[in-house]
Amino acid sequence: MCAIGTAADYETARELLSKNTYDAAILDIMGVGGYALLEITTAKGIPTLMLTPHAYVPKDKMSEISSFLEDILRPQQKGIKKIGRWFRKLKPFFVE
């Protein structure tokens, strides 16, 4: 069971992040100040999944979102801050 907060714009997202505690955040960096929101989630220690057509987690991988969330939540529950499994999963999307 989980509760999900959604925001269609930067101000709403910023307000939700300031008022609530989250186990994870999923941010879309295009058009809503995603990098500024990432700074907020990072400062609050919220594991964050970034969606974009160009980097981080590509939008065409949305059907696998639960797998990526598991990859950020499981290490956090164990006290591990480093997350690296996605890069193996997404290797075809990254240029070496």
N, C-alpha and C positions, 0 to 999 in steps of 0.2 A: 504494500500500500504506500502511495506517495502523494504528495501535493505538488502541483506544478504551477508556477507563476509565469505569465507571459506578458511581454511588452512589445508594442509595435513601434516604439520610438525610444530614443536615448533617454529622455527625461523620465519616462515611466520606468525604464529598466534601472536607471540610477536610483530612483526613489525606492523601488522594490528591493534592490540590493542594500540600501541603507537601513531599511526597516526590518528585513527578514534574514533568517539564517538559512543557508542552502548547503546541501551535501555536494551539489555539482551545478555548474552553469553551462548552458549551450548558447553560444553567441554567434550571430551572423555579422561579420565585420563590414558588410557592404551597406552604406547609407545610414547607419544608425550609431556611428561613433563606437564601433566595436573595439577598437584598440584602447580607447579611454575606458570602456567597460571592462576590458581585460585587465587594465591597471587596477581597477577597483576590486575585481574578484581575486587577483593575485595578492593584493594588500590584505584582503580578508581571509586568505588561505583557502579559497574555494577552488577546487579542481575545475578547470574550464576546458570545454571542447569548443574550438573555433571552427565555424563553417564558412567556406569560401570556394569560389570556383578555381582558385589559383594555388592555394597552399593549405597547410594544416590538414583538416579533414575535408576532402572535396565533397561538394553537394551531391554528386551522383553516388556517394556512399551512404546516403541517408537511410537506406534500408538496413544498414548494418550498425545503426547508431547505438543500439543496446550493447553491442560488442565493444565499441569504443568507450562508452560510459563505464562498462565493467572494468576496462583497462585503466581508467583513472580512479575509480572508486576502490577497487581491491587493494592496490598498493597503499592508498591513503589509510585504509582501515588497519593495515599492518604497520603504519608509521613510516612508510617508504615514500620519499618525495620524488624520486627519479622515475619517470615513465618512459619506456622505450619500445614497448611492443608494437605500437602503431606504426612506427617507421618501417618495421619489417612487413607489416600488412599493406602499407601504402607505398612501398618502394617504387612501383611503376610510376607513381605521380611525382616523385622527386628526382631532380637532376643531380647527379654526383659531380 
